[in-house]
Structures are given as structure tokens and as C-alpha cells.
Amino acid sequence: MAVYVDDHRVPWRGDRWSHLVADSTEELHAFAARLDRGRFHHQPRRPWKDHYDVPEATRRQAIRLGAEPIPFARAAQLLRARRLALRQAPDHGTRCAAGPAPGGGDREG
């Protein structure tokens, strides 16, 4: 299990923002809590796009705490792999038909 922070650095609201992602949702939330990132910073749009947006200072703090810095392309690759794994899960049809995911994201496949 690992936590990653990409180098995307999107300019927004006077800062540069990156994405904090992890191998599991549980690990992502636990690490975000160590960064004092409340759940309102969580971006659960779809289960495979599970991430937190973090400003530059928090990105640096995440790296100090053990997050692996990765290129944005690698973060996108990790999220695509998660999407593929969810699509191949035996209960994918049931999950997709269930409607909204906890946290407000949808479960599109």
C-alpha cells in the first residue's frame, strides 16, 4: 500500500494544486487526516477517481510524511488501473446499478 502526490500543480485561488491518491480509499483518508485535510477536500466523483486536492504547501508536507511524488501521468495511470479493476469486479453490474456511492460520487462504469 502506498500514498502518492502528483506534480500537476493546477493554478487555482492563488495557489498551485496537486492530487493526493493512494492504493486504497482507507489509506487515502488516513493519510489525508495526517495532513489535516478534512473530508470536504475529498474528491469522490467516481470510485476510481478517489483523491484529495492539495495546495503546494500540503504537497510538500505529504512528501515529508512519506507520500511518493509522482508525475501526473503516473497518477492518471494509477486511477485508470483502479477503474479497470472495478469494471472487472464480479459484482460490477450490481455496484453500478446501485446508484450514488457514499460521499456523493456516482458509480459509473
C-alpha positions in Angstrom: 0.0 0.0 0.0 1.2 3.5 -0.8 0.2 7.1 -1.0 1.2 9.3 -3.9 1.1 13.0 -4.7 1.4 14.2 -8.3 3.1 17.1 -9.9 0.1 18.5 -11.7 0.1 21.9 -9.8 -3.0 23.4 -11.3 -3.2 27.2 -10.6 -6.4 28.0 -8.6 -7.3 30.5 -6.0 -3.8 31.9 -5.7 -2.1 28.6 -5.2 -1.0 25.5 -7.2 -2.9 22.3 -6.5 -1.9 18.7 -6.9 -3.7 15.4 -6.4 -3.2 13.1 -3.4 -4.0 9.5 -4.3 -3.5 6.1 -2.7 -3.8 2.4 -3.3 -6.9 2.3 -1.2 -9.6 4.7 -0.1 -9.0 3.8 3.6 -5.3 4.6 3.2 -6.1 7.8 1.4 -8.4 9.1 4.1 -5.9 8.1 6.9 -3.1 9.9 5.2 -5.2 13.0 4.5 -6.1 13.1 8.2 -2.4 13.3 9.0 -2.2 16.3 6.7 -5.3 17.9 8.5 -7.2 17.7 5.3 -10.9 17.4 6.2 -13.2 15.1 4.2 -14.6 18.2 2.5 -11.4 18.2 0.5 -12.1 14.7 -0.8 -13.0 14.4 -4.4 -15.1 11.2 -4.7 -16.6 11.9 -8.1 -16.3 8.3 -9.1 -14.8 5.4 -7.2 -11.7 5.2 -9.5 -11.1 9.0 -9.3 -10.8 8.9 -5.5 -8.4 11.7 -4.5 -7.8 14.9 -2.5 -6.8 18.2 -4.0 -3.9 19.6 -2.1 -2.2 23.0 -2.3 1.6 23.3 -2.8 2.5 23.6 1.0 0.4 20.5 1.7 2.0 18.6 -1.2 5.5 19.3 0.3 4.2 18.2 3.8 2.8 15.0 2.2 6.2 14.2 0.7 7.9 14.8 4.1 5.4 12.4 5.7 6.1 9.7 3.1 3.9 10.2 0.1 5.7 9.3 -3.1 6.0 12.2 -5.5 4.9 11.0 -9.0 4.3 12.6 -12.4 0.7 13.5 -13.2 0.8 10.9 -16.0 1.6 8.2 -13.4 -1.3 9.3 -11.1 -3.7 9.1 -14.1 -2.3 5.6 -14.9 -3.0 4.5 -11.3 -6.6 5.8 -11.4 -7.2 4.2 -14.8 -5.9 0.9 -13.4 -8.4 1.3 -10.5 -11.2 1.9 -13.0 -10.3 -1.2 -14.9 -10.2 -3.3 -11.7 -13.6 -2.0 -10.7 -15.0 -2.8 -14.1 -13.7 -6.4 -13.9 -15.0 -7.0 -10.4 -17.6 -9.8 -10.3 -20.3 -7.5 -8.7 -19.7 -4.6 -11.1 -23.2 -4.7 -12.5 -24.8 -4.7 -9.1 -22.5 -1.8 -7.9 -23.2 0.3 -11.0 -27.0 -0.2 -10.7 -26.9 0.7 -7.0 -26.9 4.5 -7.7 -24.8 7.1 -5.9 -21.8 6.0 -4.0 -21.2 7.0 -0.4 -19.9 10.6 -0.4 -21.9 11.7 -3.4 -19.9 10.2 -6.2 -21.6 8.1 -8.9 -20.8 4.5 -9.7 -20.5 4.8 -13.5 -18.7 2.0 -15.2 
